[in-house]
Structure formats: structure tokens, C-alpha cells
């Protein structure tokens, strides 16, 4: 199994295919905005905050894979959990779903050369 197939299998398992754990789409299905914003304590993150974090990092990673410039994150990592765009819950889920679907399409269209490219210019680590 090549790198492309490994990435596809892992992304599908995390995004929209249930395997030995529930995928993201299954896990978010039917979650109300009230449930998504609930937090056990001030030191924990809500589901909505975790989705915001996934939007930030999965979007940035996709941009980098596509060769687009990815500026440094301003502030701290904790800021990526905040809803800076004031997206309501349904829009946040739709945004994350679109990013993950875009990842799937992008990976399906890759060649071996894409996996040999460096992740960014500050490392020799490749995507593969």
C-alpha cells in the first residue's frame, strides 16, 4: 500500500467512515448548538471549540499541501479554539466538512511526487 492509499484510508476513517471508532461526521451528527457549546469546566474545551481548532489546523495544513502561503498563527495555540469568525454551530460543522472533503479530493488527485515534497521550506521532512 502506497503513501496515498494510507493517507486516504486514515482520512476516510477519521472523516466519514466508521471503523473501530466513530468517524467525525457520525460523532457530530445531531449535536445541537447547546450541546456543542457545553463545557464540563472552564479548563476544558467544548465540542464547538474543538471543531474551531480542527478548522484552523486542517485548513492550514491543506493550504500548505496545496503550496499556498501559510502565515504564522497570531497569538497562542489556545486561541485556535476560539470562534474568531463568530460562526454558528451549523456553519462551523459545514466548514469543517468542506475542508475535510477538499482534503479527500486533493489526496485522490495526488501523484507520488506530491508525497516527496517537503512539508515547508524550514524542514526536510516530506509529506510522505
N, C-alpha and C positions, 0 to 999 in steps of 0.2 A: 504494500500500500504506500503510495507516494505522499508527499507533504500536503498537496492539495486535498487529497481524499481524507487525510487525518483532520485537517482544518475543517473541512465540510462536515464530517461526522460529528466533531466536537461542537461546532456551531449549531448544527441541527439539534443535537441532544440538549443543548442549553437553551435554544430559542423556541423551537416548536415541535419537537418530537419527544414524547415521554419514553424514558428508558427506566433505569433503576431509580431515578428521581424525577419529580415533576418538572417539566420544562417551564421557562419563564412565562410564556403565554398562558399555559394552563394555570400556573400559580397566581397570575394577575386576573384571570377571568372571574368576573362577578364581584371583584373587590370594589366596595363603594368608596367615594371620596372620604367619608368619615372614617372608615376603616383604614384607608391608606394614610391618613394623617395622624392616626393614633400612635402614641409613644408610651412605652411602659414607664419610662423615666426621662428626666432631662439629659441623662448621659447616654441614651440610646437613640437610634435613628428610626424614623417612621418608614413605612414602605415607600411612601412618596419621596422621601429624601433619598432612599437607596436608588429609586428609579432615576432621580435627578443626577445622582453620581454616575450611574451607568450611561445615561445620555451623554454626559460630559466626556467620559473616558472612551466609550465605544465610538462616539463621533470623532473625537480627536485621533484615535487610532486609525479609523477608516480614512480620514483626511490624509494622515501620514502615509498610509499604504498607497493611496492614490497619488502621492507625490505633491500634495498641496502643502503650503507652509502652515506650520502649527506653532503659533506663538506660545511662550511660556504661560502657565496659569498664573494669573494675578492672585495674590493672597495666599491662603493656606489650603491644603487638601480638604480640610473641613468645610471650606466654602463651596466645594463642588456638590455638597449635599443640599445646599440652599436652592430655592426655586427663584433664581435671579430673573427669569422671564415671566414670573407670575402665571405659569401655565396651570390650568385647572387639571384635575386628575385625568380625565379622558384624553386631553391633548397630550399630557405627559406620556401616557401609555402608547398613544398613536405615534408620537415622536420616536420613542424607543423602538417600537415595532418597525417603523420605517428605516431607522438606522440599521437594525439587525437584518431586515430584508435586503437592504442595499449591500451589506456585508456579504450575504449569501450570493447575490448576483455577481458581485465583484470577484469573489473567490471562484465561482463557477467559470468565470472568463479568464482565469489566470493561466500562465504557462510556467514551466519550470524556472525560467529566467526571473519571473516576478518573485519567487521564493529565495532566489540567490542575492537579491538586492539587500543592501544594508538598511536597517530599520531607520536610521538617520545618520547624518554626517559626523556625529560625535562618537560613533561606535563602529566596530567591525562586525557586530552581531547582525546576522541576516534574519529575514522574516521566517525562513525555514528552520 
